[in-house]
Amino acid sequence: MDRHVLDLSTDAAALTAALVDIPSESGREGPLADAVEEALRGLPHLTVDRYGNNVVARTGLGRAERVVLAGHLDTVPIAGNVPSRLDEEGYLWGCGTCDMKSGVAVQLRIAATVPAPNRDLTFVFYDNEEVAAELNGLGRVAAAHPDWLRGDFAVLLEPSDGQVEGGCQGTLRVLLRTSGERAHSARSWMGSNAVHAAAPILARLASYEPRRVVIDGLEYREGLNAVGIEGGVATNVIPDSCTVTVNFRYAPDRTGEEAERHVREVFADCGITEFTVDDHTGGALPGLSHPAAAAFMAAVGGRALPKFGWTDVSRFTALGVPAVNYGPGASSLAHKRDERVLASLIGHCEERLRSWLTA
């Protein structure tokens, strides 16, 4: 296996290109994790630990606060978009440029060039973010070595187009089943149509008024929607079962238990015979009221936005660490064949973080 060497003295855009050129699809992050570990072990001001293909590096300066900078090493499957290339308009193209090797490059540059920050720093580079939650490296590190992730505030360098996105929504997916009785469609009165029985569910969804809530000055908008419906076994059979898949995206001031209870209440009188939680991940409060967050916002500038969607800031919230998303990529370009990032924005994010950590 080829050995890859990362030069942390190069600029952030060039470092991003080098990271992109080391393929690291989910489950295959080993060579990149090796390169990141080797580069960080060359920095005498850091203590470096590794767990699987997850690398954690920390300063130990005895500062009053500790900040965690985190990013995942894996990408979605390569789609003919490696190696990287820089175009005439200043865009760096390639798998992972946006999500999120540009953010990882910023982490590495800060690790290499800010040896005496005003807050102690923890750098987390983890695997398997783009696949099933049980494989997520950040979650596995949290379970095995929670002390490695302790901090007062965290920044997840996920793509946010250079804007601060506070917290994230929770997401709950449920399967709502209605039952009936099979019959020949020519003698439908002899059966009971389970698809028709789902009508109250759809009516309730159509009339549902999603909540809006302001948290730390950010307005989160909830949503309750049908995202799938399945029923019927043949075109001449009255269906005896129907399942409506519903997704609830909820504001982070609700706990997971409150979110599930709310959805049960919404559909309590809709004739459901079976309510199944298919997937559930809690949200994350923005944490913008924390003093470290206030200093962060002052350094990076702009106006914080709510995160519509889910990211691993939720895992930090579960650990009691308030967190935000802030990275140079644009989320609208993540996972695309034409994935790209504006090279100048990578350097801008690096300088904003440096300003925050050295002021």
NUPA-246452 format. One line per field, with one value per residue (C-alpha): residue in three letters; chain; x, y, z. Coordinates in steps of 0.5 Angstrom, whole numbers. Layout:
residuo (Ala, ...)
cadena (A, ...)
east (X, ...)
north (Y, ...)
up (Z, ...)
END
This chain:
residuo (Met, Asp, Arg, His, Val, Leu, Asp, Leu, Ser, Thr, Asp, Ala, Ala, Ala, Leu, Thr, Ala, Ala, Leu, Val, Asp, Ile, Pro, Ser, Glu, Ser, Gly, Arg, Glu, Gly, Pro, Leu, Ala, Asp, Ala, Val, Glu, Glu, Ala, Leu, Arg, Gly, Leu, Pro, His, Leu, Thr, Val, Asp, Arg, Tyr, Gly, Asn, Asn, Val, Val, Ala, Arg, Thr, Gly, Leu, Gly, Arg, Ala, Glu, Arg, Val, Val, Leu, Ala, Gly, His, Leu, Asp, Thr, Val, Pro, Ile, Ala, Gly, Asn, Val, Pro, Ser, Arg, Leu, Asp, Glu, Glu, Gly, Tyr, Leu, Trp, Gly, Cys, Gly, Thr, Cys, Asp, Met, Lys, Ser, Gly, Val, Ala, Val, Gln, Leu, Arg, Ile, Ala, Ala, Thr, Val, Pro, Ala, Pro, Asn, Arg, Asp, Leu, Thr, Phe, Val, Phe, Tyr, Asp, Asn, Glu, Glu, Val, Ala, Ala, Glu, Leu, Asn, Gly, Leu, Gly, Arg, Val, Ala, Ala, Ala, His, Pro, Asp, Trp, Leu, Arg, Gly, Asp, Phe, Ala, Val, Leu, Leu, Glu, Pro, Ser, Asp, Gly, Gln, Val, Glu, Gly, Gly, Cys, Gln, Gly, Thr, Leu, Arg, Val, Leu, Leu, Arg, Thr, Ser, Gly, Glu, Arg, Ala, His, Ser, Ala, Arg, Ser, Trp, Met, Gly, Ser, Asn, Ala, Val, His, Ala, Ala, Ala, Pro, Ile, Leu, Ala, Arg, Leu, Ala, Ser, Tyr, Glu, Pro, Arg, Arg, Val, Val, Ile, Asp, Gly, Leu, Glu, Tyr, Arg, Glu, Gly, Leu, Asn, Ala, Val, Gly, Ile, Glu, Gly, Gly, Val, Ala, Thr, Asn, Val, Ile, Pro, Asp, Ser, Cys, Thr, Val, Thr, Val, Asn, Phe, Arg, Tyr, Ala, Pro, Asp, Arg, Thr, Gly, Glu, Glu, Ala, Glu, Arg, His, Val, Arg, Glu, Val, Phe, Ala, Asp, Cys, Gly, Ile, Thr, Glu, Phe, Thr, Val, Asp, Asp, His, Thr, Gly, Gly, Ala, Leu, Pro, Gly, Leu, Ser, His, Pro, Ala, Ala, Ala, Ala, Phe, Met, Ala, Ala, Val, Gly, Gly, Arg, Ala, Leu, Pro, Lys, Phe, Gly, Trp, Thr, Asp, Val, Ser, Arg, Phe, Thr, Ala, Leu, Gly, Val, Pro, Ala, Val, Asn, Tyr, Gly, Pro, Gly, Ala, Ser, Ser, Leu, Ala, His, Lys, Arg, Asp, Glu, Arg, Val, Leu, Ala, Ser, Leu, Ile, Gly, His, Cys, Glu, Glu, Arg, Leu, Arg, Ser, Trp, Leu, Thr, Ala)
cadena (A, A, A, A, A, A, A, A, A, A, A, A, A, A, A, A, A, A, A, A, A, A, A, A, A, A, A, A, A, A, A, A, A, A, A, A, A, A, A, A, A, A, A, A, A, A, A, A, A, A, A, A, A, A, A, A, A, A, A, A, A, A, A, A, A, A, A, A, A, A, A, A, A, A, A, A, A, A, A, A, A, A, A, A, A, A, A, A, A, A, A, A, A, A, A, A, A, A, A, A, A, A, A, A, A, A, A, A, A, A, A, A, A, A, A, A, A, A, A, A, A, A, A, A, A, A, A, A, A, A, A, A, A, A, A, A, A, A, A, A, A, A, A, A, A, A, A, A, A, A, A, A, A, A, A, A, A, A, A, A, A, A, A, A, A, A, A, A, A, A, A, A, A, A, A, A, A, A, A, A, A, A, A, A, A, A, A, A, A, A, A, A, A, A, A, A, A, A, A, A, A, A, A, A, A, A, A, A, A, A, A, A, A, A, A, A, A, A, A, A, A, A, A, A, A, A, A, A, A, A, A, A, A, A, A, A, A, A, A, A, A, A, A, A, A, A, A, A, A, A, A, A, A, A, A, A, A, A, A, A, A, A, A, A, A, A, A, A, A, A, A, A, A, A, A, A, A, A, A, A, A, A, A, A, A, A, A, A, A, A, A, A, A, A, A, A, A, A, A, A, A, A, A, A, A, A, A, A, A, A, A, A, A, A, A, A, A, A, A, A, A, A, A, A, A, A, A, A, A, A, A, A, A, A, A, A, A, A, A, A, A, A, A, A, A, A, A, A, A, A, A, A, A, A, A, A, A, A, A)
east (0, 3, 5, 2, 5, 1, 5, 2, 6, 2, -4, -11, -13, -7, -8, -15, -13, -8, -13, -18, -13, -12, -19, -23, -29, -33, -30, -23, -21, -14, -9, -12, -12, -5, -3, -7, -4, 3, 3, 0, 5, 10, 7, 11, 5, 0, -2, -4, -9, -12, -18, -19, -19, -20, -15, -15, -10, -10, -6, -5, -4, -8, -13, -19, -23, -23, -25, -26, -26, -28, -29, -30, -25, -29, -33, -39, -37, -32, -36, -30, -28, -21, -16, -18, -17, -17, -20, -19, -25, -22, -26, -23, -26, -26, -30, -30, -28, -34, -36, -31, -24, -24, -26, -21, -15, -17, -17, -10, -8, -10, -7, 0, 0, -3, 1, -1, -8, -12, -16, -14, -16, -18, -18, -22, -22, -27, -29, -36, -40, -43, -46, -50, -50, -48, -41, -40, -33, -35, -40, -35, -30, -35, -37, -30, -26, -31, -25, -22, -28, -29, -30, -33, -35, -35, -34, -36, -33, -39, -40, -44, -41, -37, -43, -45, -50, -53, -55, -59, -66, -68, -71, -76, -78, -84, -88, -96, -100, -107, -111, -116, -119, -117, -123, -123, -124, -130, -133, -130, -136, -134, -127, -124, -119, -113, -111, -117, -117, -110, -114, -115, -107, -106, -112, -108, -102, -105, -108, -102, -99, -91, -89, -84, -79, -73, -67, -61, -64, -65, -72, -72, -78, -81, -84, -89, -89, -91, -85, -88, -94, -94, -100, -103, -101, -105, -109, -115, -115, -117, -111, -111, -105, -102, -96, -95, -88, -88, -82, -82, -76, -76, -73, -68, -71, -75, -73, -73, -78, -82, -82, -84, -90, -92, -93, -97, -101, -102, -105, -108, -115, -113, -115, -107, -106, -99, -94, -87, -81, -76, -71, -69, -64, -64, -63, -58, -58, -54, -51, -50, -51, -44, -38, -34, -39, -40, -33, -33, -39, -35, -29, -32, -37, -44, -50, -52, -57, -61, -59, -64, -62, -58, -51, -46, -47, -52, -47, -43, -50, -51, -44, -46, -42, -45, -43, -44, -43, -38, -34, -32, -36, -43, -48, -52, -46, -44, -45, -45, -41, -39, -37, -33, -31, -28, -21, -21, -27, -22, -17, -22, -25, -18, -16, -23, -22, -14, -17, -22, -16, -11, -14)
north (0, 7, 11, 18, 25, 31, 38, 42, 48, 49, 53, 50, 50, 46, 42, 40, 38, 33, 30, 29, 26, 20, 16, 15, 12, 10, 4, 5, 11, 7, 11, 18, 16, 14, 20, 25, 21, 22, 29, 31, 27, 31, 37, 37, 41, 36, 29, 24, 18, 14, 9, 5, 10, 16, 21, 25, 31, 35, 41, 41, 48, 49, 54, 56, 53, 47, 48, 42, 42, 36, 33, 27, 23, 19, 21, 18, 14, 17, 18, 19, 26, 24, 27, 34, 40, 47, 51, 58, 61, 59, 53, 46, 40, 33, 28, 31, 38, 40, 35, 35, 35, 43, 43, 38, 42, 48, 43, 41, 48, 51, 45, 46, 54, 55, 52, 57, 58, 62, 56, 49, 45, 38, 36, 30, 27, 21, 15, 13, 19, 18, 11, 8, 11, 5, 5, 13, 14, 20, 16, 10, 15, 18, 11, 8, 14, 20, 24, 25, 29, 33, 41, 47, 49, 45, 47, 42, 44, 41, 45, 51, 56, 60, 62, 59, 54, 53, 46, 42, 39, 32, 27, 22, 17, 13, 7, 8, 2, 1, -6, -8, -15, -18, -19, -19, -12, -14, -16, -10, -10, -17, -14, -7, -3, -1, 4, 8, 7, 11, 17, 20, 20, 24, 29, 30, 31, 36, 40, 40, 47, 46, 50, 55, 57, 62, 59, 63, 68, 63, 61, 53, 51, 44, 39, 33, 30, 23, 21, 14, 10, 3, -2, -7, -14, -14, -10, -14, -15, -10, -9, -11, -7, 0, 3, 11, 13, 20, 24, 29, 34, 38, 44, 42, 45, 38, 32, 25, 23, 29, 29, 22, 23, 29, 25, 20, 25, 28, 21, 18, 18, 16, 9, 6, -1, -1, 5, 3, 8, 6, 11, 17, 22, 28, 35, 40, 46, 52, 54, 61, 64, 60, 66, 62, 62, 69, 70, 65, 69, 76, 73, 70, 75, 75, 72, 66, 61, 55, 48, 45, 38, 33, 33, 31, 37, 33, 28, 33, 36, 29, 30, 36, 40, 46, 46, 49, 48, 52, 50, 53, 48, 49, 44, 44, 41, 36, 29, 31, 29, 36, 37, 43, 49, 56, 55, 62, 61, 55, 60, 65, 60, 58, 66, 67, 61, 63, 70, 67, 63, 68, 74)
up (0, -2, 4, 3, 6, 8, 8, 13, 11, 5, 4, 6, -2, -4, 3, 1, -6, -3, 2, -4, -8, -2, -4, 3, 1, 7, 10, 7, 11, 13, 8, 10, 17, 17, 13, 18, 24, 22, 20, 27, 31, 28, 32, 38, 42, 41, 44, 39, 40, 35, 35, 29, 23, 28, 30, 36, 37, 43, 46, 54, 56, 62, 59, 62, 56, 51, 44, 39, 32, 28, 21, 18, 13, 9, 3, -1, -7, -12, -19, -23, -20, -17, -18, -16, -21, -20, -25, -28, -24, -17, -16, -13, -16, -14, -9, -2, -4, -1, 4, 8, 6, 5, 13, 15, 11, 15, 22, 20, 18, 25, 28, 25, 25, 32, 37, 43, 42, 47, 49, 49, 43, 41, 34, 32, 25, 24, 20, 17, 17, 11, 12, 18, 24, 28, 24, 25, 28, 32, 36, 37, 40, 44, 47, 48, 50, 52, 55, 49, 46, 53, 51, 53, 45, 39, 31, 26, 20, 15, 9, 11, 5, 10, 15, 22, 23, 30, 32, 28, 27, 30, 25, 27, 22, 23, 20, 21, 19, 17, 17, 13, 10, 3, -2, -10, -12, -16, -9, -5, 0, 2, 5, 8, 4, 8, 3, 4, 12, 11, 9, 16, 16, 10, 12, 18, 15, 10, 15, 20, 22, 23, 29, 29, 35, 36, 40, 41, 36, 31, 28, 27, 23, 24, 19, 19, 12, 9, 5, 3, 2, 1, 0, -4, -7, -14, -18, -17, -9, -4, 0, 7, 10, 8, 11, 11, 12, 16, 17, 23, 23, 29, 33, 38, 44, 44, 47, 43, 48, 47, 39, 39, 44, 39, 33, 37, 39, 32, 29, 36, 33, 26, 26, 26, 28, 28, 30, 29, 30, 24, 25, 30, 32, 37, 35, 38, 41, 38, 44, 42, 49, 51, 52, 47, 42, 42, 41, 35, 32, 33, 30, 24, 23, 19, 22, 25, 21, 24, 21, 17, 17, 22, 23, 28, 32, 35, 38, 42, 45, 47, 51, 54, 49, 45, 38, 31, 24, 20, 14, 7, 3, 0, 3, -4, -8, -3, -6, -13, -19, -20, -13, -12, -7, -8, -6, -3, 2, 5, 6, 9, 14, 16, 18, 21, 26, 27, 29, 34, 37, 37, 39)
END
